[in-house]
Amino acid sequence: MRHVTSMNADDLDTAVAEMLELLLPLRHHDWDVRAGELDWTCRETAAHVAHDLTAYATQLTSRADDAYLPLDLEVHPGTAPGGVLRIVAACAGLLGAALRTAAPGTRAWHWGPTDPSGFAALGVNETLIHTWDIAQGLGLTWTPPPDLCTAVLDRLFPDAPPGDPVQALLWSTGRIALPGRPRLTGWKLKAALS
């Protein structure tokens, strides 16, 4: 079993607070533009974050052991950006509650047995990366918190390049190229413990 950095609900709370602090003031902007270089709009990308946070919460609380539960969160079409961000906050609250009540030995499936810390890292990664995507779409320059990037890299991307953790996370998730390292067109993370 590999050594993994421990992450928790407090880390998720910090990531979501960063997202909301940046994006809520922009809720009246046009969120139907592409989120950075994604195929999704900014609105769709925020809804995707809510979906994934819900999926992680339900995996952990159900202790699913061989697949994701057959459910999807659907944000109603036309929901205003502020409403979508409230949904993200609510879904983060669900995952945070699941993380705070799960015993450390709890395991649930995310392409293998994953502990609560792994689900916290997944939630933080989704939140940071897609906040960056949305910021790009809205014409903002935003830098994810380096300490959270370091923790996500340690927990999910053990083969990440050394150096600036923000740049390493953006490279590891296919957002940017680095000197001597072309932009990834496919990438994977490792949340499972084995």
C-alpha positions as CSV (number, residue, x, y, z in Angstrom):
1,M,0.0,0.0,0.0
2,R,1.4,3.4,-0.9
3,H,1.7,6.3,1.5
4,V,-0.9,8.9,0.8
5,T,-1.5,12.4,2.1
6,S,-4.5,12.8,4.3
7,M,-7.2,15.2,3.2
8,N,-10.5,16.0,4.9
9,A,-13.7,17.9,5.0
10,D,-11.9,21.1,6.1
11,D,-9.9,21.0,2.8
12,L,-13.1,20.6,0.8
13,D,-14.7,23.6,2.7
14,T,-11.7,25.7,1.9
15,A,-11.8,24.8,-1.8
16,V,-15.5,25.5,-2.1
17,A,-15.2,28.8,-0.2
18,E,-12.5,29.8,-2.7
19,M,-14.8,28.9,-5.6
20,L,-17.8,30.8,-4.1
21,E,-15.7,33.9,-3.2
22,L,-14.4,34.1,-6.7
23,L,-17.5,33.2,-8.7
24,L,-20.6,34.5,-6.7
25,P,-19.8,38.1,-7.5
26,L,-19.8,37.1,-11.2
27,R,-23.2,35.4,-11.2
28,H,-24.7,38.1,-13.4
29,H,-22.1,37.5,-16.2
30,D,-22.7,35.4,-19.2
31,W,-22.1,31.8,-18.0
32,D,-23.1,30.3,-21.4
33,V,-19.5,30.8,-22.6
34,R,-17.1,27.9,-22.7
35,A,-15.3,27.2,-19.5
36,G,-11.7,27.6,-20.6
37,E,-10.9,25.0,-23.2
38,L,-13.6,22.5,-22.0
39,D,-16.5,21.6,-24.2
40,W,-18.9,22.7,-21.4
41,T,-20.1,26.1,-20.6
42,C,-19.3,27.8,-17.3
43,R,-22.8,26.9,-16.1
44,E,-22.5,23.3,-17.2
45,T,-19.0,23.1,-15.6
46,A,-20.3,24.3,-12.2
47,A,-23.2,21.8,-12.4
48,H,-20.7,19.1,-13.1
49,V,-18.8,20.0,-9.9
50,A,-22.1,19.7,-8.0
51,H,-22.8,16.3,-9.7
52,D,-19.4,14.9,-8.8
53,L,-19.5,16.1,-5.2
54,T,-22.9,14.4,-4.8
55,A,-21.5,11.2,-6.4
56,Y,-18.6,11.1,-4.0
57,A,-20.9,11.7,-1.0
58,T,-23.2,8.9,-2.1
59,Q,-20.3,6.5,-2.8
60,L,-18.9,7.1,0.6
61,T,-22.1,6.9,2.6
62,S,-23.3,3.8,0.7
63,R,-19.9,2.1,0.9
64,A,-20.4,1.0,-2.7
65,D,-17.8,-1.6,-3.3
66,D,-17.7,-2.4,-7.1
67,A,-19.1,0.5,-9.1
68,Y,-20.7,4.0,-8.9
69,L,-24.3,4.1,-7.8
70,P,-26.7,4.5,-10.7
71,L,-27.7,8.0,-10.0
72,D,-27.1,11.5,-11.5
73,L,-27.6,15.0,-10.2
74,E,-29.3,17.1,-12.9
75,V,-29.4,20.8,-12.5
76,H,-32.5,22.2,-14.3
77,P,-31.7,23.9,-17.6
78,G,-31.8,27.6,-17.3
79,T,-30.9,27.7,-13.6
80,A,-29.1,31.0,-13.0
81,P,-25.4,30.9,-12.2
82,G,-26.1,32.0,-8.6
83,G,-28.5,29.1,-8.2
84,V,-26.0,26.6,-9.7
85,L,-23.4,27.9,-7.2
86,R,-25.9,27.4,-4.3
87,I,-26.3,23.8,-5.5
88,V,-22.5,23.3,-5.5
89,A,-22.4,24.6,-1.9
90,A,-25.2,22.3,-0.9
91,C,-23.5,19.3,-2.6
92,A,-20.2,20.2,-0.9
93,G,-22.1,20.2,2.4
94,L,-23.3,16.7,1.7
95,L,-19.8,15.5,0.9
96,G,-18.4,17.3,3.9
97,A,-21.0,15.7,6.2
98,A,-20.2,12.3,4.7
99,L,-16.5,12.9,5.3
100,R,-16.9,14.1,8.9
101,T,-19.0,11.1,9.8
102,A,-17.1,8.3,8.0
103,A,-14.8,6.2,10.1
104,P,-11.2,6.3,8.8
105,G,-11.4,2.6,7.9
106,T,-14.4,3.2,5.6
107,R,-13.8,2.2,2.0
108,A,-15.9,2.8,-1.1
109,W,-15.3,2.3,-4.8
110,H,-13.6,4.8,-7.0
111,W,-11.8,2.5,-9.4
112,G,-10.8,0.5,-6.3
113,P,-11.2,0.8,-2.6
114,T,-10.9,4.5,-1.6
115,D,-10.8,5.9,1.9
116,P,-12.6,9.1,3.1
117,S,-9.4,11.1,2.5
118,G,-9.4,10.0,-1.1
119,F,-12.9,11.2,-1.6
120,A,-12.0,14.5,0.1
121,A,-9.1,14.8,-2.4
122,L,-11.3,14.1,-5.3
123,G,-13.8,16.8,-4.2
124,V,-11.0,19.3,-3.7
125,N,-9.5,18.5,-7.1
126,E,-12.8,18.8,-9.0
127,T,-13.5,22.1,-7.2
128,L,-10.1,23.7,-7.8
129,I,-9.7,22.6,-11.4
130,H,-13.1,23.5,-12.6
131,T,-13.0,26.8,-10.7
132,W,-9.9,27.5,-12.8
133,D,-11.8,26.4,-16.0
134,I,-14.7,28.7,-15.2
135,A,-12.4,31.6,-14.3
136,Q,-10.7,31.2,-17.7
137,G,-14.1,31.2,-19.4
138,L,-15.1,34.4,-17.6
139,G,-11.8,36.1,-18.5
140,L,-10.3,36.0,-15.0
141,T,-6.9,35.1,-13.8
142,W,-7.2,32.9,-10.7
143,T,-4.6,30.8,-9.0
144,P,-5.7,27.8,-6.9
145,P,-4.3,27.8,-3.3
146,P,-0.8,26.2,-3.5
147,D,-1.3,24.3,-0.2
148,L,-4.4,22.6,-1.5
149,C,-2.7,21.9,-4.8
150,T,0.2,20.3,-3.0
151,A,-2.2,18.1,-1.0
152,V,-4.1,17.0,-4.1
153,L,-0.9,16.2,-6.0
154,D,0.4,14.1,-3.1
155,R,-2.9,12.3,-2.7
156,L,-4.0,11.8,-6.3
157,F,-1.1,12.4,-8.6
158,P,2.0,10.6,-7.2
159,D,3.8,11.0,-10.5
160,A,3.3,14.7,-10.8
161,P,6.3,16.7,-11.8
162,P,8.3,18.6,-9.1
163,G,8.1,22.4,-8.8
164,D,5.3,24.9,-8.4
165,P,2.3,22.9,-7.1
166,V,-0.3,25.0,-9.0
167,Q,1.5,24.5,-12.3
168,A,2.0,20.8,-11.6
169,L,-1.7,20.3,-10.8
170,L,-2.8,22.2,-13.9
171,W,-0.4,20.1,-16.0
172,S,-1.4,16.8,-14.3
173,T,-5.1,17.5,-15.2
174,G,-4.4,18.5,-18.8
175,R,-4.8,22.2,-18.5
176,I,-1.4,23.5,-19.5
177,A,2.0,22.5,-20.9
178,L,5.2,22.9,-18.8
179,P,8.7,23.4,-20.1
180,G,9.8,20.1,-21.6
181,R,6.4,18.6,-20.9
182,P,3.6,18.9,-23.5
183,R,0.1,19.4,-22.4
184,L,-1.6,16.1,-21.5
185,T,-4.4,15.0,-23.7
186,G,-5.4,12.2,-21.3
187,W,-4.7,11.9,-17.6
188,K,-5.6,9.8,-14.6
189,L,-5.5,10.2,-10.9
190,K,-5.1,7.5,-8.2
191,A,-7.6,7.8,-5.4
192,A,-7.9,4.1,-4.6
193,L,-5.5,2.8,-2.0
194,S,-4.6,-0.4,-3.9
